Amino acid sequence: MVNIAAYAKFIVAVVGAGVTSALGFVSQGTPAFMWLTIASSVLTAIGVYFVPNASLSDSTPGRHEATGDTAQ
């Protein structure tokens, strides 16, 4: 089973990009839609920043790539 929480940032980014690009297609150059597009871009960036990713396997500590030490 796929741990969907491990891909949370990616999901937020894709949804935000989809909403932002959809607003760009329907905008017709009106100031209201331009402001909605800007707001959507900013909210997407904030969402990606604040949404944490869960690790792929929370029960198994990872190994550090450089030293091979296990995470404490």
mmCIF file as Biopython writes it, N, C-alpha, C and O atoms, coordinates in Angstrom:
data_model
#
loop_
_atom_site.group_PDB
_atom_site.id
_atom_site.type_symbol
_atom_site.label_atom_id
_atom_site.label_alt_id
_atom_site.label_comp_id
_atom_site.label_asym_id
_atom_site.label_entity_id
_atom_site.label_seq_id
_atom_site.pdbx_PDB_ins_code
_atom_site.Cartn_x
_atom_site.Cartn_y
_atom_site.Cartn_z
_atom_site.occupancy
_atom_site.B_iso_or_equiv
_atom_site.auth_seq_id
_atom_site.auth_asym_id
_atom_site.pdbx_PDB_model_num
ATOM 1   N N  . MET A ? 1  ? 0.845   -1.185 0.000   1.0 0.0 1  A 1 
ATOM 2   C CA . MET A ? 1  ? 0.000   0.000  0.000   1.0 0.0 1  A 1 
ATOM 3   C C  . MET A ? 1  ? 0.888   1.245  0.000   1.0 0.0 1  A 1 
ATOM 4   O O  . MET A ? 1  ? 1.907   1.292  0.690   1.0 0.0 1  A 1 
ATOM 5   N N  . VAL A ? 2  ? 0.503   2.222  -0.758  1.0 0.0 2  A 1 
ATOM 6   C CA . VAL A ? 2  ? 1.289   3.451  -0.892  1.0 0.0 2  A 1 
ATOM 7   C C  . VAL A ? 2  ? 0.947   4.399  0.249   1.0 0.0 2  A 1 
ATOM 8   O O  . VAL A ? 2  ? -0.223  4.622  0.563   1.0 0.0 2  A 1 
ATOM 9   N N  . ASN A ? 3  ? 1.980   4.947  0.857   1.0 0.0 3  A 1 
ATOM 10  C CA . ASN A ? 3  ? 1.804   5.930  1.917   1.0 0.0 3  A 1 
ATOM 11  C C  . ASN A ? 3  ? 1.634   7.295  1.265   1.0 0.0 3  A 1 
ATOM 12  O O  . ASN A ? 3  ? 2.618   7.929  0.886   1.0 0.0 3  A 1 
ATOM 13  N N  . ILE A ? 4  ? 0.392   7.750  1.134   1.0 0.0 4  A 1 
ATOM 14  C CA . ILE A ? 4  ? 0.103   8.994  0.415   1.0 0.0 4  A 1 
ATOM 15  C C  . ILE A ? 4  ? 0.676   10.218 1.141   1.0 0.0 4  A 1 
ATOM 16  O O  . ILE A ? 4  ? 0.947   11.236 0.504   1.0 0.0 4  A 1 
ATOM 17  N N  . ALA A ? 5  ? 0.861   10.136 2.442   1.0 0.0 5  A 1 
ATOM 18  C CA . ALA A ? 5  ? 1.416   11.264 3.192   1.0 0.0 5  A 1 
ATOM 19  C C  . ALA A ? 5  ? 2.868   11.546 2.800   1.0 0.0 5  A 1 
ATOM 20  O O  . ALA A ? 5  ? 3.359   12.658 2.997   1.0 0.0 5  A 1 
ATOM 21  N N  . ALA A ? 6  ? 3.550   10.551 2.250   1.0 0.0 6  A 1 
ATOM 22  C CA . ALA A ? 6  ? 4.938   10.754 1.831   1.0 0.0 6  A 1 
ATOM 23  C C  . ALA A ? 6  ? 5.029   11.662 0.609   1.0 0.0 6  A 1 
ATOM 24  O O  . ALA A ? 6  ? 6.101   12.190 0.312   1.0 0.0 6  A 1 
ATOM 25  N N  . TYR A ? 7  ? 3.926   11.848 -0.096  1.0 0.0 7  A 1 
ATOM 26  C CA . TYR A ? 7  ? 3.917   12.664 -1.298  1.0 0.0 7  A 1 
ATOM 27  C C  . TYR A ? 7  ? 3.062   13.910 -1.135  1.0 0.0 7  A 1 
ATOM 28  O O  . TYR A ? 7  ? 2.574   14.457 -2.125  1.0 0.0 7  A 1 
ATOM 29  N N  . ALA A ? 8  ? 2.873   14.364 0.090   1.0 0.0 8  A 1 
ATOM 30  C CA . ALA A ? 8  ? 1.971   15.474 0.379   1.0 0.0 8  A 1 
ATOM 31  C C  . ALA A ? 8  ? 2.398   16.768 -0.316  1.0 0.0 8  A 1 
ATOM 32  O O  . ALA A ? 8  ? 1.562   17.455 -0.902  1.0 0.0 8  A 1 
ATOM 33  N N  . LYS A ? 9  ? 3.662   17.100 -0.258  1.0 0.0 9  A 1 
ATOM 34  C CA . LYS A ? 9  ? 4.132   18.336 -0.905  1.0 0.0 9  A 1 
ATOM 35  C C  . LYS A ? 9  ? 3.891   18.285 -2.405  1.0 0.0 9  A 1 
ATOM 36  O O  . LYS A ? 9  ? 3.458   19.272 -2.999  1.0 0.0 9  A 1 
ATOM 37  N N  . PHE A ? 10 ? 4.165   17.155 -3.015  1.0 0.0 10 A 1 
ATOM 38  C CA . PHE A ? 10 ? 3.955   17.011 -4.452  1.0 0.0 10 A 1 
ATOM 39  C C  . PHE A ? 10 ? 2.480   17.180 -4.810  1.0 0.0 10 A 1 
ATOM 40  O O  . PHE A ? 10 ? 2.154   17.841 -5.795  1.0 0.0 10 A 1 
ATOM 41  N N  . ILE A ? 11 ? 1.600   16.594 -4.026  1.0 0.0 11 A 1 
ATOM 42  C CA . ILE A ? 11 ? 0.169   16.690 -4.283  1.0 0.0 11 A 1 
ATOM 43  C C  . ILE A ? 11 ? -0.302  18.132 -4.171  1.0 0.0 11 A 1 
ATOM 44  O O  . ILE A ? 11 ? -1.053  18.604 -5.024  1.0 0.0 11 A 1 
ATOM 45  N N  . VAL A ? 12 ? 0.130   18.839 -3.128  1.0 0.0 12 A 1 
ATOM 46  C CA . VAL A ? 12 ? -0.235  20.248 -2.960  1.0 0.0 12 A 1 
ATOM 47  C C  . VAL A ? 12 ? 0.286   21.072 -4.134  1.0 0.0 12 A 1 
ATOM 48  O O  . VAL A ? 12 ? -0.426  21.940 -4.639  1.0 0.0 12 A 1 
ATOM 49  N N  . ALA A ? 13 ? 1.505   20.814 -4.572  1.0 0.0 13 A 1 
ATOM 50  C CA . ALA A ? 13 ? 2.084   21.567 -5.682  1.0 0.0 13 A 1 
ATOM 51  C C  . ALA A ? 13 ? 1.333   21.317 -6.987  1.0 0.0 13 A 1 
ATOM 52  O O  . ALA A ? 13 ? 1.099   22.252 -7.753  1.0 0.0 13 A 1 
ATOM 53  N N  . VAL A ? 14 ? 0.953   20.069 -7.249  1.0 0.0 14 A 1 
ATOM 54  C CA . VAL A ? 14 ? 0.247   19.747 -8.491  1.0 0.0 14 A 1 
ATOM 55  C C  . VAL A ? 14 ? -1.154  20.356 -8.495  1.0 0.0 14 A 1 
ATOM 56  O O  . VAL A ? 14 ? -1.590  20.909 -9.504  1.0 0.0 14 A 1 
ATOM 57  N N  . VAL A ? 15 ? -1.859  20.254 -7.366  1.0 0.0 15 A 1 
ATOM 58  C CA . VAL A ? 15 ? -3.201  20.838 -7.283  1.0 0.0 15 A 1 
ATOM 59  C C  . VAL A ? 15 ? -3.122  22.360 -7.433  1.0 0.0 15 A 1 
ATOM 60  O O  . VAL A ? 15 ? -3.911  22.958 -8.165  1.0 0.0 15 A 1 
ATOM 61  N N  . GLY A ? 16 ? -2.179  22.972 -6.745  1.0 0.0 16 A 1 
ATOM 62  C CA . GLY A ? 16 ? -2.012  24.422 -6.852  1.0 0.0 16 A 1 
ATOM 63  C C  . GLY A ? 16 ? -1.652  24.865 -8.255  1.0 0.0 16 A 1 
ATOM 64  O O  . GLY A ? 16 ? -2.172  25.869 -8.740  1.0 0.0 16 A 1 
ATOM 65  N N  . ALA A ? 17 ? -0.766  24.129 -8.917  1.0 0.0 17 A 1 
ATOM 66  C CA . ALA A ? 17 ? -0.400  24.470 -10.289 1.0 0.0 17 A 1 
ATOM 67  C C  . ALA A ? 17 ? -1.592  24.299 -11.229 1.0 0.0 17 A 1 
ATOM 68  O O  . ALA A ? 17 ? -1.771  25.084 -12.161 1.0 0.0 17 A 1 
ATOM 69  N N  . GLY A ? 18 ? -2.396  23.280 -10.984 1.0 0.0 18 A 1 
ATOM 70  C CA . GLY A ? 18 ? -3.586  23.071 -11.805 1.0 0.0 18 A 1 
ATOM 71  C C  . GLY A ? 18 ? -4.593  24.192 -11.658 1.0 0.0 18 A 1 
ATOM 72  O O  . GLY A ? 18 ? -5.146  24.678 -12.645 1.0 0.0 18 A 1 
ATOM 73  N N  . VAL A ? 19 ? -4.830  24.601 -10.420 1.0 0.0 19 A 1 
ATOM 74  C CA . VAL A ? 19 ? -5.773  25.705 -10.177 1.0 0.0 19 A 1 
ATOM 75  C C  . VAL A ? 19 ? -5.239  26.999 -10.779 1.0 0.0 19 A 1 
ATOM 76  O O  . VAL A ? 19 ? -5.991  27.749 -11.402 1.0 0.0 19 A 1 
ATOM 77  N N  . THR A ? 20 ? -3.962  27.262 -10.600 1.0 0.0 20 A 1 
ATOM 78  C CA . THR A ? 20 ? -3.369  28.488 -11.134 1.0 0.0 20 A 1 
ATOM 79  C C  . THR A ? 20 ? -3.427  28.515 -12.658 1.0 0.0 20 A 1 
ATOM 80  O O  . THR A ? 20 ? -3.756  29.544 -13.249 1.0 0.0 20 A 1 
ATOM 81  N N  . SER A ? 21 ? -3.112  27.397 -13.291 1.0 0.0 21 A 1 
ATOM 82  C CA . SER A ? 21 ? -3.159  27.385 -14.757 1.0 0.0 21 A 1 
ATOM 83  C C  . SER A ? 21 ? -4.596  27.446 -15.268 1.0 0.0 21 A 1 
ATOM 84  O O  . SER A ? 21 ? -4.845  28.040 -16.317 1.0 0.0 21 A 1 
ATOM 85  N N  . ALA A ? 22 ? -5.541  26.849 -14.555 1.0 0.0 22 A 1 
ATOM 86  C CA . ALA A ? 22 ? -6.946  26.946 -14.954 1.0 0.0 22 A 1 
ATOM 87  C C  . ALA A ? 22 ? -7.431  28.391 -14.882 1.0 0.0 22 A 1 
ATOM 88  O O  . ALA A ? 22 ? -8.168  28.844 -15.757 1.0 0.0 22 A 1 
ATOM 89  N N  . LEU A ? 23 ? -7.022  29.109 -13.849 1.0 0.0 23 A 1 
ATOM 90  C CA . LEU A ? 23 ? -7.380  30.523 -13.748 1.0 0.0 23 A 1 
ATOM 91  C C  . LEU A ? 23 ? -6.780  31.323 -14.901 1.0 0.0 23 A 1 
ATOM 92  O O  . LEU A ? 23 ? -7.391  32.277 -15.382 1.0 0.0 23 A 1 
ATOM 93  N N  . GLY A ? 24 ? -5.600  30.940 -15.338 1.0 0.0 24 A 1 
ATOM 94  C CA . GLY A ? 24 ? -4.981  31.629 -16.460 1.0 0.0 24 A 1 
ATOM 95  C C  . GLY A ? 24 ? -5.725  31.423 -17.766 1.0 0.0 24 A 1 
ATOM 96  O O  . GLY A ? 24 ? -5.744  32.312 -18.616 1.0 0.0 24 A 1 
ATOM 97  N N  . PHE A ? 25 ? -6.338  30.261 -17.933 1.0 0.0 25 A 1 
ATOM 98  C CA . PHE A ? 25 ? -7.077  29.983 -19.162 1.0 0.0 25 A 1 
ATOM 99  C C  . PHE A ? 25 ? -8.429  30.689 -19.207 1.0 0.0 25 A 1 
ATOM 100 O O  . PHE A ? 25 ? -8.897  31.051 -20.286 1.0 0.0 25 A 1 
ATOM 101 N N  . VAL A ? 26 ? -9.061  30.890 -18.056 1.0 0.0 26 A 1 
ATOM 102 C CA . VAL A ? 26 ? -10.395 31.495 -18.057 1.0 0.0 26 A 1 
ATOM 103 C C  . VAL A ? 26 ? -10.372 32.987 -17.743 1.0 0.0 26 A 1 
ATOM 104 O O  . VAL A ? 26 ? -11.427 33.612 -17.639 1.0 0.0 26 A 1 
ATOM 105 N N  . SER A ? 27 ? -9.194  33.557 -17.593 1.0 0.0 27 A 1 
ATOM 106 C CA . SER A ? 27 ? -9.085  34.905 -17.051 1.0 0.0 27 A 1 
ATOM 107 C C  . SER A ? 27 ? -9.637  36.009 -17.935 1.0 0.0 27 A 1 
ATOM 108 O O  . SER A ? 27 ? -10.237 36.944 -17.405 1.0 0.0 27 A 1 
ATOM 109 N N  . GLN A ? 28 ? -9.470  35.957 -19.248 1.0 0.0 28 A 1 
ATOM 110 C CA . GLN A ? 28 ? -9.896  37.006 -20.166 1.0 0.0 28 A 1 
ATOM 111 C C  . GLN A ? 28 ? -9.268  38.359 -19.860 1.0 0.0 28 A 1 
ATOM 112 O O  . GLN A ? 28 ? -9.772  39.381 -20.325 1.0 0.0 28 A 1 
ATOM 113 N N  . GLY A ? 29 ? -8.200  38.395 -19.102 1.0 0.0 29 A 1 
ATOM 114 C CA . GLY A ? 29 ? -7.474  39.630 -18.869 1.0 0.0 29 A 1 
ATOM 115 C C  . GLY A ? 29 ? -8.119  40.597 -17.898 1.0 0.0 29 A 1 
ATOM 116 O O  . GLY A ? 29 ? -7.715  41.758 -17.832 1.0 0.0 29 A 1 
ATOM 117 N N  . THR A ? 30 ? -9.108  40.152 -17.142 1.0 0.0 30 A 1 
ATOM 118 C CA . THR A ? 30 ? -9.742  41.051 -16.175 1.0 0.0 30 A 1 
ATOM 119 C C  . THR A ? 30 ? -8.892  41.140 -14.920 1.0 0.0 30 A 1 
ATOM 120 O O  . THR A ? 30 ? -8.220  40.176 -14.551 1.0 0.0 30 A 1 
ATOM 121 N N  . PRO A ? 31 ? -8.916  42.287 -14.265 1.0 0.0 31 A 1 
ATOM 122 C CA . PRO A ? 31 ? -8.106  42.440 -13.047 1.0 0.0 31 A 1 
ATOM 123 C C  . PRO A ? 31 ? -8.479  41.458 -11.942 1.0 0.0 31 A 1 
ATOM 124 O O  . PRO A ? 31 ? -7.608  41.030 -11.185 1.0 0.0 31 A 1 
ATOM 125 N N  . ALA A ? 32 ? -9.748  41.094 -11.834 1.0 0.0 32 A 1 
ATOM 126 C CA . ALA A ? 32 ? -10.162 40.165 -10.781 1.0 0.0 32 A 1 
ATOM 127 C C  . ALA A ? 32 ? -9.494  38.799 -10.967 1.0 0.0 32 A 1 
ATOM 128 O O  . ALA A ? 32 ? -8.994  38.215 -10.005 1.0 0.0 32 A 1 
ATOM 129 N N  . PHE A ? 33 ? -9.486  38.297 -12.189 1.0 0.0 33 A 1 
ATOM 130 C CA . PHE A ? 33 ? -8.861  37.000 -12.431 1.0 0.0 33 A 1 
ATOM 131 C C  . PHE A ? 33 ? -7.345  37.078 -12.319 1.0 0.0 33 A 1 
ATOM 132 O O  . PHE A ? 33 ? -6.708  36.099 -11.932 1.0 0.0 33 A 1 
ATOM 133 N N  . MET A ? 34 ? -6.755  38.222 -12.649 1.0 0.0 34 A 1 
ATOM 134 C CA . MET A ? 34 ? -5.313  38.363 -12.474 1.0 0.0 34 A 1 
ATOM 135 C C  . MET A ? 34 ? -4.954  38.300 -10.992 1.0 0.0 34 A 1 
ATOM 136 O O  . MET A ? 34 ? -3.963  37.670 -10.621 1.0 0.0 34 A 1 
ATOM 137 N N  . TRP A ? 35 ? -5.755  38.951 -10.140 1.0 0.0 35 A 1 
ATOM 138 C CA . TRP A ? 35 ? -5.501  38.890 -8.706  1.0 0.0 35 A 1 
ATOM 139 C C  . TRP A ? 35 ? -5.756  37.484 -8.159  1.0 0.0 35 A 1 
ATOM 140 O O  . TRP A ? 35 ? -5.038  37.032 -7.267  1.0 0.0 35 A 1 
ATOM 141 N N  . LEU A ? 36 ? -6.761  36.794 -8.678  1.0 0.0 36 A 1 
ATOM 142 C CA . LEU A ? 36 ? -6.999  35.408 -8.250  1.0 0.0 36 A 1 
ATOM 143 C C  . LEU A ? 36 ? -5.841  34.499 -8.643  1.0 0.0 36 A 1 
ATOM 144 O O  . LEU A ? 36 ? -5.482  33.591 -7.893  1.0 0.0 36 A 1 
ATOM 145 N N  . THR A ? 37 ? -5.264  34.734 -9.798  1.0 0.0 37 A 1 
ATOM 146 C CA . THR A ? 37 ? -4.117  33.940 -10.236 1.0 0.0 37 A 1 
ATOM 147 C C  . THR A ? 37 ? -2.910  34.188 -9.335  1.0 0.0 37 A 1 
ATOM 148 O O  . THR A ? 37 ? -2.203  33.253 -8.960  1.0 0.0 37 A 1 
ATOM 149 N N  . ILE A ? 38 ? -2.683  35.439 -8.995  1.0 0.0 38 A 1 
ATOM 150 C CA . ILE A ? 38 ? -1.583  35.762 -8.074  1.0 0.0 38 A 1 
ATOM 151 C C  . ILE A ? 38 ? -1.827  35.136 -6.711  1.0 0.0 38 A 1 
ATOM 152 O O  . ILE A ? 38 ? -0.916  34.554 -6.122  1.0 0.0 38 A 1 
ATOM 153 N N  . ALA A ? 39 ? -3.056  35.251 -6.204  1.0 0.0 39 A 1 
ATOM 154 C CA . ALA A ? 39 ? -3.392  34.667 -4.903  1.0 0.0 39 A 1 
ATOM 155 C C  . ALA A ? 39 ? -3.230  33.154 -4.921  1.0 0.0 39 A 1 
ATOM 156 O O  . ALA A ? 39 ? -2.742  32.571 -3.953  1.0 0.0 39 A 1 
ATOM 157 N N  . SER A ? 40 ? -3.632  32.518 -6.008  1.0 0.0 40 A 1 
ATOM 158 C CA . SER A ? 40 ? -3.484  31.066 -6.121  1.0 0.0 40 A 1 
ATOM 159 C C  . SER A ? 40 ? -2.014  30.656 -6.115  1.0 0.0 40 A 1 
ATOM 160 O O  . SER A ? 40 ? -1.649  29.657 -5.495  1.0 0.0 40 A 1 
ATOM 161 N N  . SER A ? 41 ? -1.177  31.420 -6.798  1.0 0.0 41 A 1 
ATOM 162 C CA . SER A ? 41 ? 0.258   31.126 -6.812  1.0 0.0 41 A 1 
ATOM 163 C C  . SER A ? 41 ? 0.868   31.264 -5.424  1.0 0.0 41 A 1 
ATOM 164 O O  . SER A ? 41 ? 1.651   30.418 -4.992  1.0 0.0 41 A 1 
ATOM 165 N N  . VAL A ? 42 ? 0.505   32.334 -4.734  1.0 0.0 42 A 1 
ATOM 166 C CA . VAL A ? 42 ? 1.042   32.567 -3.391  1.0 0.0 42 A 1 
ATOM 167 C C  . VAL A ? 42 ? 0.554   31.493 -2.423  1.0 0.0 42 A 1 
ATOM 168 O O  . VAL A ? 42 ? 1.337   30.984 -1.621  1.0 0.0 42 A 1 
ATOM 169 N N  . LEU A ? 43 ? -0.726  31.145 -2.487  1.0 0.0 43 A 1 
ATOM 170 C CA . LEU A ? 43 ? -1.267  30.105 -1.599  1.0 0.0 43 A 1 
ATOM 171 C C  . LEU A ? 43 ? -0.649  28.739 -1.891  1.0 0.0 43 A 1 
ATOM 172 O O  . LEU A ? 43 ? -0.450  27.941 -0.976  1.0 0.0 43 A 1 
ATOM 173 N N  . THR A ? 44 ? -0.349  28.470 -3.147  1.0 0.0 44 A 1 
ATOM 174 C CA . THR A ? 44 ? 0.327   27.215 -3.480  1.0 0.0 44 A 1 
ATOM 175 C C  . THR A ? 44 ? 1.718   27.173 -2.859  1.0 0.0 44 A 1 
ATOM 176 O O  . THR A ? 44 ? 2.111   26.159 -2.282  1.0 0.0 44 A 1 
ATOM 177 N N  . ALA A ? 45 ? 2.457   28.261 -2.975  1.0 0.0 45 A 1 
ATOM 178 C CA . ALA A ? 45 ? 3.799   28.313 -2.385  1.0 0.0 45 A 1 
ATOM 179 C C  . ALA A ? 45 ? 3.748   28.155 -0.865  1.0 0.0 45 A 1 
ATOM 180 O O  . ALA A ? 45 ? 4.563   27.441 -0.282  1.0 0.0 45 A 1 
ATOM 181 N N  . ILE A ? 46 ? 2.789   28.822 -0.231  1.0 0.0 46 A 1 
ATOM 182 C CA . ILE A ? 46 ? 2.641   28.707 1.225   1.0 0.0 46 A 1 
ATOM 183 C C  . ILE A ? 46 ? 2.255   27.283 1.606   1.0 0.0 46 A 1 
ATOM 184 O O  . ILE A ? 46 ? 2.772   26.731 2.577   1.0 0.0 46 A 1 
ATOM 185 N N  . GLY A ? 47 ? 1.343   26.695 0.836   1.0 0.0 47 A 1 
ATOM 186 C CA . GLY A ? 47 ? 0.925   25.321 1.115   1.0 0.0 47 A 1 
ATOM 187 C C  . GLY A ? 47 ? 2.060   24.332 0.995   1.0 0.0 47 A 1 
ATOM 188 O O  . GLY A ? 47 ? 2.199   23.445 1.838   1.0 0.0 47 A 1 
ATOM 189 N N  . VAL A ? 48 ? 2.875   24.465 -0.033  1.0 0.0 48 A 1 
ATOM 190 C CA . VAL A ? 48 ? 4.019   23.567 -0.204  1.0 0.0 48 A 1 
ATOM 191 C C  . VAL A ? 48 ? 5.027   23.760 0.926   1.0 0.0 48 A 1 
ATOM 192 O O  . VAL A ? 48 ? 5.651   22.799 1.375   1.0 0.0 48 A 1 
ATOM 193 N N  . TYR A ? 49 ? 5.185   24.991 1.381   1.0 0.0 49 A 1 
ATOM 194 C CA . TYR A ? 49 ? 6.129   25.257 2.463   1.0 0.0 49 A 1 
ATOM 195 C C  . TYR A ? 49 ? 5.671   24.628 3.779   1.0 0.0 49 A 1 
ATOM 196 O O  . TYR A ? 49 ? 6.480   24.060 4.512   1.0 0.0 49 A 1 
ATOM 197 N N  . PHE A ? 50 ? 4.385   24.727 4.075   1.0 0.0 50 A 1 
ATOM 198 C CA . PHE A ? 50 ? 3.901   24.299 5.387   1.0 0.0 50 A 1 
ATOM 199 C C  . PHE A ? 50 ? 3.453   22.846 5.465   1.0 0.0 50 A 1 
ATOM 200 O O  . PHE A ? 50 ? 3.383   22.304 6.568   1.0 0.0 50 A 1 
ATOM 201 N N  . VAL A ? 51 ? 3.151   22.199 4.367   1.0 0.0 51 A 1 
ATOM 202 C CA . VAL A ? 51 ? 2.707   20.803 4.407   1.0 0.0 51 A 1 
ATOM 203 C C  . VAL A ? 51 ? 3.928   19.908 4.554   1.0 0.0 51 A 1 
ATOM 204 O O  . VAL A ? 51 ? 4.824   19.931 3.711   1.0 0.0 51 A 1 
ATOM 205 N N  . PRO A ? 52 ? 3.964   19.119 5.622   1.0 0.0 52 A 1 
ATOM 206 C CA . PRO A ? 52 ? 5.126   18.244 5.816   1.0 0.0 52 A 1 
ATOM 207 C C  . PRO A ? 52 ? 4.970   16.945 5.030   1.0 0.0 52 A 1 
ATOM 208 O O  . PRO A ? 52 ? 3.852   16.491 4.790   1.0 0.0 52 A 1 
ATOM 209 N N  . ASN A ? 53 ? 6.075   16.360 4.636   1.0 0.0 53 A 1 
ATOM 210 C CA . ASN A ? 53 ? 6.085   15.018 4.073   1.0 0.0 53 A 1 
ATOM 211 C C  . ASN A ? 53 ? 6.350   14.021 5.187   1.0 0.0 53 A 1 
ATOM 212 O O  . ASN A ? 53 ? 7.218   14.243 6.031   1.0 0.0 53 A 1 
ATOM 213 N N  . ALA A ? 54 ? 5.613   12.935 5.193   1.0 0.0 54 A 1 
ATOM 214 C CA . ALA A ? 54 ? 5.934   11.834 6.096   1.0 0.0 54 A 1 
ATOM 215 C C  . ALA A ? 54 ? 7.031   11.020 5.422   1.0 0.0 54 A 1 
ATOM 216 O O  . ALA A ? 54 ? 7.153   11.037 4.198   1.0 0.0 54 A 1 
ATOM 217 N N  . SER A ? 55 ? 7.816   10.322 6.199   1.0 0.0 55 A 1 
ATOM 218 C CA . SER A ? 55 ? 8.839   9.484  5.582   1.0 0.0 55 A 1 
ATOM 219 C C  . SER A ? 55 ? 8.168   8.271  4.949   1.0 0.0 55 A 1 
ATOM 220 O O  . SER A ? 55 ? 7.044   7.915  5.306   1.0 0.0 55 A 1 
ATOM 221 N N  . LEU A ? 56 ? 8.862   7.644  4.013   1.0 0.0 56 A 1 
ATOM 222 C CA . LEU A ? 56 ? 8.274   6.496  3.325   1.0 0.0 56 A 1 
ATOM 223 C C  . LEU A ? 56 ? 8.032   5.330  4.262   1.0 0.0 56 A 1 
ATOM 224 O O  . LEU A ? 56 ? 7.051   4.603  4.108   1.0 0.0 56 A 1 
ATOM 225 N N  . SER A ? 57 ? 8.902   5.146  5.218   1.0 0.0 57 A 1 
ATOM 226 C CA . SER A ? 57 ? 8.667   4.103  6.223   1.0 0.0 57 A 1 
ATOM 227 C C  . SER A ? 57 ? 9.017   4.692  7.581   1.0 0.0 57 A 1 
ATOM 228 O O  . SER A ? 57 ? 10.192  4.817  7.925   1.0 0.0 57 A 1 
ATOM 229 N N  . ASP A ? 58 ? 8.005   5.051  8.343   1.0 0.0 58 A 1 
ATOM 230 C CA . ASP A ? 58 ? 8.226   5.704  9.633   1.0 0.0 58 A 1 
ATOM 231 C C  . ASP A ? 58 ? 8.858   4.787  10.660  1.0 0.0 58 A 1 
ATOM 232 O O  . ASP A ? 58 ? 9.486   5.270  11.602  1.0 0.0 58 A 1 
ATOM 233 N N  . SER A ? 59 ? 8.712   3.475  10.509  1.0 0.0 59 A 1 
ATOM 234 C CA . SER A ? 59 ? 9.202   2.566  11.539  1.0 0.0 59 A 1 
ATOM 235 C C  . SER A ? 59 ? 10.681  2.241  11.388  1.0 0.0 59 A 1 
ATOM 236 O O  . SER A ? 59 ? 11.315  1.842  12.365  1.0 0.0 59 A 1 
ATOM 237 N N  . THR A ? 60 ? 11.246  2.397  10.207  1.0 0.0 60 A 1 
ATOM 238 C CA . THR A ? 60 ? 12.631  2.038  9.976   1.0 0.0 60 A 1 
ATOM 239 C C  . THR A ? 60 ? 13.491  3.289  9.901   1.0 0.0 60 A 1 
ATOM 240 O O  . THR A ? 60 ? 13.269  4.139  9.039   1.0 0.0 60 A 1 
ATOM 241 N N  . PRO A ? 61 ? 14.475  3.414  10.797  1.0 0.0 61 A 1 
ATOM 242 C CA . PRO A ? 61 ? 15.347  4.587  10.700  1.0 0.0 61 A 1 
ATOM 243 C C  . PRO A ? 61 ? 16.218  4.487  9.453   1.0 0.0 61 A 1 
ATOM 244 O O  . PRO A ? 61 ? 16.667  3.406  9.072   1.0 0.0 61 A 1 
ATOM 245 N N  . GLY A ? 62 ? 16.443  5.633  8.831   1.0 0.0 62 A 1 
ATOM 246 C CA . GLY A ? 62 ? 17.239  5.652  7.609   1.0 0.0 62 A 1 
ATOM 247 C C  . GLY A ? 62 ? 18.721  5.705  7.892   1.0 0.0 62 A 1 
ATOM 248 O O  . GLY A ? 62 ? 19.143  5.921  9.028   1.0 0.0 62 A 1 
ATOM 249 N N  . ARG A ? 63 ? 19.493  5.510  6.871   1.0 0.0 63 A 1 
ATOM 250 C CA . ARG A ? 63 ? 20.941  5.619  6.988   1.0 0.0 63 A 1 
ATOM 251 C C  . ARG A ? 63 ? 21.354  6.927  6.340   1.0 0.0 63 A 1 
ATOM 252 O O  . ARG A ? 63 ? 20.815  7.324  5.307   1.0 0.0 63 A 1 
ATOM 253 N N  . HIS A ? 64 ? 22.304  7.580  6.951   1.0 0.0 64 A 1 
ATOM 254 C CA . HIS A ? 64 ? 22.820  8.807  6.364   1.0 0.0 64 A 1 
ATOM 255 C C  . HIS A ? 64 ? 23.649  8.443  5.153   1.0 0.0 64 A 1 
ATOM 256 O O  . HIS A ? 64 ? 24.480  7.537  5.212   1.0 0.0 64 A 1 
ATOM 257 N N  . GLU A ? 65 ? 23.425  9.155  4.041   1.0 0.0 65 A 1 
ATOM 258 C CA . GLU A ? 65 ? 24.071  8.792  2.793   1.0 0.0 65 A 1 
ATOM 259 C C  . GLU A ? 65 ? 25.586  8.962  2.827   1.0 0.0 65 A 1 
ATOM 260 O O  . GLU A ? 65 ? 26.314  8.168  2.232   1.0 0.0 65 A 1 
ATOM 261 N N  . ALA A ? 66 ? 26.059  9.990  3.517   1.0 0.0 66 A 1 
ATOM 262 C CA . ALA A ? 66 ? 27.493  10.283 3.489   1.0 0.0 66 A 1 
ATOM 263 C C  . ALA A ? 66 ? 28.285  9.350  4.410   1.0 0.0 66 A 1 
ATOM 264 O O  . ALA A ? 66 ? 29.361  8.887  4.034   1.0 0.0 66 A 1 
ATOM 265 N N  . THR A ? 67 ? 27.772  9.072  5.601   1.0 0.0 67 A 1 
ATOM 266 C CA . THR A ? 67 ? 28.560  8.317  6.585   1.0 0.0 67 A 1 
ATOM 267 C C  . THR A ? 67 ? 28.088  6.888  6.786   1.0 0.0 67 A 1 
ATOM 268 O O  . THR A ? 67 ? 28.843  6.057  7.291   1.0 0.0 67 A 1 
ATOM 269 N N  . GLY A ? 68 ? 26.862  6.588  6.401   1.0 0.0 68 A 1 
ATOM 270 C CA . GLY A ? 68 ? 26.347  5.255  6.642   1.0 0.0 68 A 1 
ATOM 271 C C  . GLY A ? 68 ? 25.810  5.062  8.051   1.0 0.0 68 A 1 
ATOM 272 O O  . GLY A ? 68 ? 25.362  3.971  8.402   1.0 0.0 68 A 1 
ATOM 273 N N  . ASP A ? 69 ? 25.853  6.130  8.871   1.0 0.0 69 A 1 
ATOM 274 C CA . ASP A ? 69 ? 25.322  6.035  10.231  1.0 0.0 69 A 1 
ATOM 275 C C  . ASP A ? 69 ? 23.803  5.960  10.193  1.0 0.0 69 A 1 
ATOM 276 O O  . ASP A ? 69 ? 23.168  6.519  9.299   1.0 0.0 69 A 1 
ATOM 277 N N  . THR A ? 70 ? 23.227  5.269  11.162  1.0 0.0 70 A 1 
ATOM 278 C CA . THR A ? 70 ? 21.772  5.212  11.254  1.0 0.0 70 A 1 
ATOM 279 C C  . THR A ? 70 ? 21.255  6.448  11.963  1.0 0.0 70 A 1 
ATOM 280 O O  . THR A ? 70 ? 21.942  7.029  12.803  1.0 0.0 70 A 1 
ATOM 281 N N  . ALA A ? 71 ? 20.048  6.844  11.623  1.0 0.0 71 A 1 
ATOM 282 C CA . ALA A ? 71 ? 19.421  8.015  12.258  1.0 0.0 71 A 1 
ATOM 283 C C  . ALA A ? 71 ? 19.085  7.688  13.702  1.0 0.0 71 A 1 
ATOM 284 O O  . ALA A ? 71 ? 18.666  6.571  14.006  1.0 0.0 71 A 1 
ATOM 285 N N  . GLN A ? 72 ? 19.262  8.637  14.578  1.0 0.0 72 A 1 
ATOM 286 C CA . GLN A ? 72 ? 18.968  8.434  16.006  1.0 0.0 72 A 1 
ATOM 287 C C  . GLN A ? 72 ? 17.640  8.988  16.354  1.0 0.0 72 A 1 
ATOM 288 O O  . GLN A ? 72 ? 17.222  8.910  17.510  1.0 0.0 72 A 1 
#
